[in-house]
Amino acid sequence: MQEAVTLSNGIFMPLIGFGTYKIHGREIINTVTKTALQAGYRSFDTAAVYRNEHDLGEALQKFMPEFGLAREDIFVTSKLSPRDQGREECKRAFSQSLAALKVDYLDLFLIHWPGAQKLKPEDPRNQVLRNESWASLEEIYKSGKVRAIGVSNYTVSHLKDLLRHSTVVPHVNQVEYHPYCLQKELKQFCQSQGIYLQAYSSLGTTVEKSPLLHDRTLTCVAKRLSHSPAQVLLRWATQQGIGVLPKSTNEKHIRENIQLNFCLSDEDLEALSNLNIKEKYAWDPSVVL
């Protein structure tokens, strides 16, 4: 049984999910989904902007029976596109994601970005529109069509603003988080509010290019433990209770990324948490008002 975390509303979410960002095309989605299910993944993360919801929904429907799995065995996450910010737009987009994924409910639905498409970051309408989206998500959540709701790429400032206007505290905040991008203040704030922090870009950029994966401290720890640098980075997060969403189209890496049944010593955890290198690989949400 894969390790799970308990969200503030009592819902269980697998600690390790399979990320699908930049994975496109029915054939490759079929391959990675089957490999992921076989390897033990029970959580799949997608988004409207990934343009793969339809193919992922088909693949899950096709391969779950092969492994004796029913809908309730799989945790499905999708996200609201910045182009769909707003009260009615959010409702429509949620329904479209449900239809594309061929499910009656989602396990988790996130506002993908604090800003709205075509608006400048400093435009005050970003704040208005994302709060309208959240109001719609609260309605959808209370209707039972989604088991948990949350946000992605929200800073402390964005979260404080949301909490002033909400009746439901976000269950999840999905953000970039790794030893080069610690976001300690954000992590502490989320913990204080009962918001679960889930990491993306845990391995930095792509495997071939990521300076993080080639960090000397990391590679030394990995060599000593006879695990890959990617496994060590993922274990660094999960050992602290932070969820991860490794993505890959390499079948060997897909299998390895969920094999995290080892422990880092306190010294290794501390060394990786104190690399003193600050490097953000994804978009910077702090510029959005």
Sequence and secondary structure as in RCSB ss.txt:
>XXXX:A:sequence
MQEAVTLSNGIFMPLIGFGTYKIHGREIINTVTKTALQAGYRSFDTAAVYRNEHDLGEALQKFMPEFGLAREDIF
VTSKLSPRDQGREECKRAFSQSLAALKVDYLDLFLIHWPGAQKLKPEDPRNQVLRNESWASLEEIYKSGKVRAIG
VSNYTVSHLKDLLRHSTVVPHVNQVEYHPYCLQKELKQFCQSQGIYLQAYSSLGTTVEKSPLLHDRTLTCVAKRL
SHSPAQVLLRWATQQGIGVLPKSTNEKHIRENIQLNFCLSDEDLEALSNLNIKEKYAWDPSVVL
>XXXX:A:secstr
   EEE TTS EEESB EE TT  SHHHHHHHHHHHHHHT  EEE  GGGT HHHHHHHHHHHGGGGT  GGG E
EEEEE GGG SHHHHHHHHHHHHHHHT S BSEEEE  SS TTS TT THHHHHHHHHHHHHHHHHHHTSBS EE
EES  HHHHHHHHHH SS  SEEEEE BTTB  HHHHHHHHHHT EEEEE TT S TTT TGGG HHHHHHHHHH
TS HHHHHHHHHHTTT BB    S HHHHHHTT       HHHHHHHHT       S  GGG  
